Amino acid sequence: MKFQFNVGNDLGNSEQDIYVDGKLVQQPNVFSIAGQIPWVDDDTDVVKNLKNIYDNLAVSIVATAGIPTGLYLIGKHALKTNGENVTNLYVKGNNSKANQTVPYVNTLGVIAARAVEKANEQGELPNEISVDVDMATALPVKQHTPSNIQTLQSNFLNSTHNVTVHLGLTKKVLVKINFIYVHVLQEGSPAVFSLQMNSSGAWRTAGYQGNNDDEKNPIFSEFGNTYSIENIDGSYFDGKNILHLDCGDGTTDTPFTRGDSVDKDFGSGVNHGVGHAIDPATNDLLALAPHAFNSVSRQQYSEILKSQFTSRKHKFLNEALQAFGPHIDNQVAQIMKHVSDQTLIIGTNDIDIIVVYGGGSILMKDKLYPKLKELADRLRIQLLYVPKEYAITLNAEGLDFFVKSPIYAALKEANMNTVKGIKTNTKNSNKEVAATNE
């Protein structure tokens, strides 16, 4: 059995949001190494794991892309099994995502899981599946260097990756993954696509998939009400000059786009974000609730904070917010300083809209939005703070849109000689313009 997948892969510091063959998979961007297969039989485990394959993802990977041969529990499975004893992306210093193991382990694992899931949906469960992959991904502005791009591309392209998905004690499926081409954008720039268009290429009004349920929560309603814009859709942002705030766990990237093109002269970012507030807040939380936790990982702390937006709030949410508060204030102050500097460097007359999104924007909104709104009003710039329902996946949606676009196909064709060189050495539309500047 053989599949061809398009993959739009947002490698967040806290969460991986990845479109594989049109399906969005959201996982904590962590893994843990296991000593043995976690399943005890085939009769019950196989059925359970096929039904919830991403929640119970256990894969064996043969040494590739800098990954040691081993058995890996991925995402939610790693967190629920090993708690704080997981490997995640290191957000401090100048550690590039391209040089860390997490992006490769988790990307290969999720692609393999999607292949098994799709085969099962078609009524088959073969012992082996082959997958050819076209992928678009992104690196933070400061990490988007020729060296890091080459590292990321070559690690995926340099060989066929053998990934075994364990469904039961003995039942397993070998997935052979072959990347045909990988294009690496700057983080933030994919939102140029998904801010304007939905997955079918129509002007966006609500969710990226454009289904009826999404229409109940319009993405631009608050923005339209604030600036008295009736019947607003994605076409409003066509041709606008936008200063982006892509707020992640470890970085806040501020690319600047003129129309649909990234202006590389003004692309910037800072190593500030929610993760930098959570790290020092962890000890404060343990002091405030000494009997509640032995220890807390960054992802676990993030889940506690996110529970404020759900019907089932964490029992120690108040303590988590209390510990988090002073540290996120420090992060917001640094981000605001950077944004103020960027508006002066670019020139306020050249900026039409500031757009804020990313997973970190949700947990910072109470602190960040009032300060940004005050700055934007003073400078006569509009402010779109993307609602939490859409903020996390905007980059992944943009990457999914891009990887299926004609411009990706053109870039792929233009770079295939380079791709062939990488593999040889190892063995021995308007919405398309932005990517040409990457």
C-alpha positions as CSV (number, residue, x, y, z in Angstrom):
1,M,0.0,0.0,0.0
2,K,1.3,3.5,-0.9
3,F,0.1,7.0,-0.1
4,Q,1.1,10.5,-1.1
5,F,0.7,13.1,1.7
6,N,0.9,16.9,1.7
7,V,2.1,18.0,5.1
8,G,1.8,21.5,6.7
9,N,3.9,21.3,9.8
10,D,3.9,24.0,12.6
11,L,6.7,23.0,15.0
12,G,5.6,24.9,18.1
13,N,7.7,24.9,21.2
14,S,4.8,23.7,23.3
15,E,2.5,22.1,20.7
16,Q,2.9,20.7,17.3
17,D,0.0,21.6,14.9
18,I,0.4,19.5,11.8
19,Y,-1.9,19.0,8.8
20,V,-1.2,15.5,7.3
21,D,-3.2,14.6,4.2
22,G,-5.8,17.3,5.1
23,K,-6.2,16.2,8.7
24,L,-5.2,18.5,11.6
25,V,-3.3,16.7,14.4
26,Q,-2.5,18.7,17.5
27,Q,-0.1,17.2,20.0
28,P,2.1,18.4,22.9
29,N,5.5,18.7,21.2
30,V,7.2,16.1,23.5
31,F,8.3,12.5,23.4
32,S,9.7,10.0,25.9
33,I,11.9,6.9,25.3
34,A,10.3,3.6,26.4
35,G,12.1,0.4,27.3
36,Q,9.4,-1.9,26.1
37,I,6.2,-1.9,24.1
38,P,3.4,-0.5,26.3
39,W,0.7,-2.9,25.1
40,V,-0.3,-6.2,26.7
41,D,-2.3,-7.9,24.0
42,D,-3.7,-7.6,20.5
43,D,-7.4,-8.3,21.1
44,T,-8.3,-5.1,23.0
45,D,-5.3,-2.9,22.5
46,V,-5.4,-2.8,18.7
47,V,-9.0,-1.7,18.6
48,K,-8.4,0.9,21.2
49,N,-5.3,2.3,19.6
50,L,-6.8,2.4,16.1
51,K,-9.7,4.4,17.5
52,N,-7.4,6.9,19.4
53,I,-4.2,6.5,17.5
54,Y,-2.7,9.9,18.3
55,D,-3.5,9.7,22.0
56,N,-1.7,6.3,22.2
57,L,1.2,6.8,19.8
58,A,4.1,4.4,20.3
59,V,6.6,4.0,17.5
60,S,10.0,2.4,16.9
61,I,12.3,4.5,14.7
62,V,15.5,3.1,13.0
63,A,18.4,5.6,13.4
64,T,17.7,8.4,11.0
65,A,17.7,12.3,10.9
66,G,19.9,12.3,14.0
67,I,17.4,10.2,15.9
68,P,18.9,7.2,17.8
69,T,17.2,3.9,17.1
70,G,14.6,3.4,19.8
71,L,11.0,3.1,21.0
72,Y,9.3,6.5,21.4
73,L,6.1,7.5,23.1
74,I,4.8,10.7,21.4
75,G,2.8,13.7,22.5
76,K,-0.1,13.0,24.7
77,H,1.0,9.4,25.3
78,A,4.4,10.6,26.5
79,L,2.8,13.2,28.9
80,K,0.2,10.8,30.4
81,T,2.8,8.0,30.8
82,N,5.9,9.9,32.0
83,G,4.6,13.3,33.2
84,E,7.4,15.8,33.5
85,N,10.0,13.2,32.4
86,V,9.7,14.0,28.7
87,T,11.9,15.5,26.1
88,N,10.7,18.8,24.7
89,L,12.1,21.7,22.7
90,Y,14.6,23.8,24.7
91,V,13.4,27.4,24.5
92,K,16.2,29.3,26.1
93,G,19.4,30.6,24.4
94,N,20.0,30.2,20.6
95,N,19.1,26.5,20.3
96,S,17.6,26.0,16.8
97,K,14.7,23.7,16.3
98,A,16.6,22.3,13.4
99,N,19.3,21.0,15.7
100,Q,17.0,19.3,18.2
101,T,15.5,15.8,18.1
102,V,11.9,16.6,18.9
103,P,10.8,17.9,15.5
104,Y,12.0,14.8,13.7
105,V,10.7,12.2,16.1
106,N,7.3,13.7,16.4
107,T,6.9,14.6,12.7
108,L,7.8,11.1,11.6
109,G,5.6,9.5,14.3
110,V,2.5,11.5,13.4
111,I,2.9,11.0,9.6
112,A,3.3,7.2,10.2
113,A,0.2,7.3,12.5
114,R,-1.8,9.1,9.8
115,A,-0.8,6.4,7.2
116,V,-2.0,3.6,9.5
117,E,-5.2,5.5,10.2
118,K,-5.9,6.1,6.6
119,A,-5.3,2.5,5.7
120,N,-7.7,1.4,8.4
121,E,-10.3,3.9,7.1
122,Q,-10.0,2.1,3.8
123,G,-10.7,-1.2,5.4
124,E,-7.1,-2.5,5.3
125,L,-4.3,-2.9,7.9
126,P,-1.2,-4.1,6.0
127,N,2.1,-5.0,7.5
128,E,3.9,-2.3,5.5
129,I,2.9,1.1,4.0
130,S,5.0,3.4,1.9
131,V,4.4,7.2,2.0
132,D,5.8,9.9,-0.2
133,V,5.6,13.3,1.4
134,D,5.7,17.0,0.3
135,M,6.1,19.2,3.4
136,A,6.1,22.8,4.3
137,T,7.3,23.9,7.7
138,A,8.7,27.0,9.3
139,L,11.5,28.2,11.6
140,P,11.5,31.3,13.9
141,V,12.8,34.5,12.2
142,K,16.1,34.4,14.1
143,Q,16.6,30.7,13.3
144,H,15.6,31.1,9.6
145,T,19.2,31.0,8.4
146,P,20.7,29.1,5.4
147,S,22.5,26.7,7.7
148,N,19.4,25.9,9.8
149,I,17.2,25.5,6.7
150,Q,19.7,23.1,5.1
151,T,19.9,21.1,8.3
152,L,16.2,20.8,8.6
153,Q,15.7,19.9,4.9
154,S,18.6,17.4,4.7
155,N,17.5,15.5,7.9
156,F,14.2,14.8,6.3
157,L,15.4,14.4,2.8
158,N,18.5,12.4,3.2
159,S,17.0,8.9,3.4
160,T,13.8,6.9,3.6
161,H,12.7,6.8,7.3
162,N,11.5,3.4,8.7
163,V,8.9,4.0,11.4
164,T,7.0,1.1,13.1
165,V,3.7,1.9,14.6
166,H,2.9,-0.4,17.5
167,L,-0.8,-1.1,17.8
168,G,-0.7,-4.1,20.2
169,L,1.7,-6.5,21.8
170,T,2.6,-8.1,18.5
171,K,0.5,-6.2,15.9
172,K,2.6,-3.5,14.2
173,V,2.8,-1.7,10.9
174,L,6.1,-0.6,9.3
175,V,5.7,2.8,7.6
176,K,8.4,3.8,5.1
177,I,8.4,7.6,4.7
178,N,10.2,9.3,1.8
179,F,10.2,13.1,1.7
180,I,10.1,14.3,-1.9
181,Y,10.6,18.0,-1.1
182,V,10.6,20.2,2.1
183,H,10.3,24.0,2.0
184,V,11.1,26.0,5.1
185,L,9.3,29.4,5.6
186,Q,9.7,32.0,8.3
187,E,7.4,31.5,11.3
188,G,4.6,34.1,11.0
189,S,4.6,34.4,7.2
190,P,2.3,31.3,6.6
191,A,-0.5,33.3,8.3
192,V,-0.5,35.6,5.2
193,F,-2.3,32.7,3.5
194,S,-4.7,31.5,6.2
195,L,-5.7,35.0,7.4
196,Q,-7.3,35.6,4.0
197,M,-8.3,32.3,2.6
198,N,-10.0,29.1,3.8
199,S,-8.9,25.6,2.6
200,S,-11.0,25.8,-0.5
201,G,-9.5,29.1,-1.7
202,A,-12.5,31.2,-0.8
203,W,-12.2,34.4,1.3
204,R,-12.2,33.4,4.9
205,T,-15.0,34.3,7.4
206,A,-14.6,31.8,10.2
207,G,-12.8,28.4,10.3
208,Y,-10.1,27.3,7.8
209,Q,-12.3,24.4,6.7
210,G,-15.2,26.7,6.1
211,N,-17.9,24.4,7.5
212,N,-21.2,25.5,9.0
213,D,-20.2,25.0,12.6
214,D,-17.3,27.4,12.1
215,E,-19.7,30.1,10.9
216,K,-21.1,30.4,14.5
217,N,-17.8,31.9,15.6
218,P,-16.6,34.5,13.0
219,I,-12.9,35.1,13.1
220,F,-13.1,38.8,12.4
221,S,-16.3,39.8,14.3
222,E,-14.6,41.6,17.2
223,F,-12.2,43.3,14.8
224,G,-15.2,44.4,12.6
225,N,-17.1,45.7,15.5
226,T,-14.1,47.6,16.9
227,Y,-13.5,49.4,13.6
228,S,-17.1,49.5,12.3
229,I,-16.4,47.3,9.3
230,E,-19.6,45.5,8.1
231,N,-19.6,42.1,6.4
232,I,-15.8,41.7,6.9
233,D,-14.0,38.7,5.4
234,G,-10.5,37.8,4.5
235,S,-10.5,40.1,1.5
236,Y,-10.2,43.0,3.9
237,F,-6.5,42.0,4.5
238,D,-5.7,41.6,0.8
239,G,-3.0,44.1,0.0
240,K,-2.6,45.4,3.6
241,N,0.8,46.0,5.2
242,I,0.8,43.9,8.4
243,L,3.1,43.7,11.4
244,H,2.6,40.2,12.7
245,L,3.0,39.1,16.3
246,D,3.4,35.3,16.3
247,C,3.4,34.5,20.0
248,G,4.8,31.1,20.8
249,D,6.2,29.4,23.9
250,G,9.8,30.4,23.4
251,T,9.8,33.1,20.8
252,T,7.6,36.0,19.6
253,D,8.3,36.6,15.9
254,T,7.4,39.8,14.2
255,P,7.6,39.4,10.4
256,F,6.3,42.3,8.3
257,T,4.3,41.7,5.2
258,R,3.6,44.1,2.4
259,G,0.5,42.7,0.7
260,D,1.4,39.0,0.3
261,S,5.1,39.4,0.4
262,V,7.4,39.2,3.4
263,D,9.7,42.2,3.7
264,K,12.9,40.6,4.9
265,D,14.4,43.9,5.8
266,F,12.1,44.1,8.8
267,G,11.7,40.5,9.8
268,S,12.6,40.2,13.5
269,G,11.8,38.4,16.7
270,V,12.7,38.1,20.3
271,N,13.2,35.1,22.7
272,H,10.3,36.0,24.9
273,G,7.0,34.1,25.3
274,V,4.8,32.1,27.6
275,G,7.4,29.4,28.1
276,H,9.9,31.8,29.5
277,A,7.3,32.8,32.1
278,I,6.3,29.2,32.9
279,D,9.8,28.1,33.7
280,P,10.4,30.4,36.7
281,A,6.7,30.2,37.7
282,T,7.0,26.4,38.2
283,N,8.9,26.7,41.5
284,D,6.5,29.4,42.7
285,L,3.5,27.1,41.9
286,L,5.2,24.2,43.8
287,A,5.6,26.5,46.8
288,L,2.0,27.7,46.6
289,A,0.6,24.1,46.3
290,P,3.3,22.0,48.0
291,H,1.1,18.9,48.3
292,A,-0.4,19.0,44.9
293,F,2.6,18.2,42.7
294,N,5.9,16.5,42.9
295,S,7.1,18.4,39.8
296,V,5.5,20.0,36.8
297,S,6.6,20.1,33.1
298,R,6.2,23.2,30.9
299,Q,3.5,21.4,29.0
300,Q,1.6,20.3,32.1
301,Y,1.7,23.9,33.5
302,S,0.4,25.2,30.1
303,E,-2.5,22.7,30.3
304,I,-3.4,23.9,33.8
305,L,-3.5,27.5,32.5
306,K,-5.5,26.6,29.5
307,S,-8.1,25.0,31.7
308,Q,-9.4,28.5,32.5
309,F,-11.1,28.5,29.1
310,T,-12.8,25.1,29.6
311,S,-15.8,23.9,31.6
312,R,-13.5,21.8,33.8
313,K,-11.0,24.1,35.5
314,H,-8.0,22.6,37.2
315,K,-8.2,22.5,41.0
316,F,-5.1,24.5,41.3
317,L,-5.7,27.0,38.5
318,N,-5.8,30.0,40.9
319,E,-2.4,29.1,42.3
320,A,-1.0,28.6,38.8
321,L,-2.3,32.0,37.7
322,Q,-0.9,33.6,40.8
323,A,2.5,32.1,40.2
324,F,2.4,32.9,36.5
325,G,1.3,36.6,36.8
326,P,4.6,38.4,37.7
327,H,6.6,36.4,35.2
328,I,4.3,36.9,32.3
329,D,4.3,40.7,33.1
330,N,8.0,40.6,32.5
331,Q,7.6,38.9,29.2
332,V,4.9,41.2,28.0
333,A,7.0,44.2,28.9
334,Q,9.9,42.9,26.8
335,I,7.5,42.1,23.9
336,M,6.0,45.5,24.0
337,K,9.4,47.2,23.9
338,H,10.2,45.1,20.8
339,V,6.9,46.0,19.1
340,S,7.4,49.7,19.8
341,D,10.9,49.5,18.4
342,Q,9.6,47.7,15.3
343,T,6.9,50.3,14.6
344,L,9.6,53.0,14.7
345,I,12.0,51.1,12.5
346,I,9.4,50.2,9.9
347,G,7.6,53.5,10.1
348,T,4.1,53.9,11.5
349,N,2.7,55.2,8.2
350,D,3.7,51.9,6.5
351,I,1.8,49.7,9.0
352,D,-1.9,49.2,8.4
353,I,-2.7,46.5,10.9
354,I,-1.0,44.6,13.8
355,V,-2.2,41.0,13.8
356,V,-1.6,38.9,16.9
357,Y,-1.9,35.1,17.0
358,G,-0.1,31.9,18.1
359,G,-0.6,29.7,21.2
360,G,1.1,32.2,23.5
361,S,-1.2,35.0,22.5
362,I,-4.1,33.2,24.3
363,L,-2.4,33.1,27.7
364,M,-1.0,36.6,27.3
365,K,-4.2,38.3,26.1
366,D,-5.3,39.9,29.4
367,K,-1.9,41.5,29.8
368,L,-0.9,42.1,26.2
369,Y,-4.0,43.2,24.5
370,P,-4.6,46.5,26.5
371,K,-1.0,47.6,26.0
372,L,-1.1,46.8,22.3
373,K,-4.5,48.5,21.8
374,E,-3.2,51.7,23.5
375,L,-0.1,51.7,21.2
376,A,-2.1,50.9,18.1
377,D,-4.6,53.7,18.8
378,R,-1.9,56.2,19.5
379,L,-0.2,55.3,16.2
380,R,-3.4,55.1,14.2
381,I,-2.9,51.4,13.4
382,Q,-5.6,48.8,13.5
383,L,-5.2,45.8,15.8
384,L,-6.5,42.3,15.1
385,Y,-6.1,40.0,18.1
386,V,-7.1,36.6,16.6
387,P,-9.7,34.8,18.8
388,K,-8.5,31.9,20.8
389,E,-10.5,29.5,18.7
390,Y,-8.3,30.2,15.7
391,A,-5.0,31.6,17.2
392,I,-3.2,28.4,17.6
393,T,-3.7,26.8,14.2
394,L,-3.3,29.9,11.9
395,N,0.3,29.0,11.1
396,A,-0.5,25.3,10.4
397,E,-3.4,26.3,8.2
398,G,-1.1,28.7,6.2
399,L,1.4,25.9,5.8
400,D,-1.3,23.5,4.6
401,F,-2.6,26.1,2.1
402,F,1.0,26.8,0.9
403,V,2.1,23.1,0.4
404,K,-0.9,22.5,-1.9
405,S,-0.4,25.7,-3.9
406,P,1.1,26.2,-7.4
407,I,4.0,28.2,-5.9
408,Y,5.1,25.2,-3.8
409,A,5.0,23.1,-6.9
410,A,7.1,25.6,-8.7
411,L,9.6,25.8,-5.9
412,K,9.8,22.1,-5.7
413,E,10.5,21.8,-9.4
414,A,13.1,24.5,-9.2
415,N,14.9,22.9,-6.3
416,M,14.7,19.2,-7.2
417,N,18.3,19.3,-8.4
418,T,19.4,20.5,-5.0
419,V,17.2,17.8,-3.4
420,K,18.8,15.1,-5.5
421,G,22.2,16.5,-4.5
422,I,21.3,16.2,-0.8
423,K,20.2,12.6,-1.3
424,T,23.1,11.6,-3.4
425,N,25.7,13.1,-1.0
426,T,24.0,11.3,1.9
427,K,24.1,8.0,0.1
428,N,27.5,8.6,-0.9
429,S,-2.1,33.2,-7.7
430,N,-1.6,36.3,-5.5
431,K,-1.5,34.3,-2.3
432,E,1.6,32.6,-3.8
433,V,3.9,35.6,-3.9
434,A,4.9,35.7,-0.3
435,A,6.7,32.3,-0.5
436,T,9.0,33.5,-3.3
437,N,10.7,35.8,-0.8
438,E,11.4,33.1,1.8
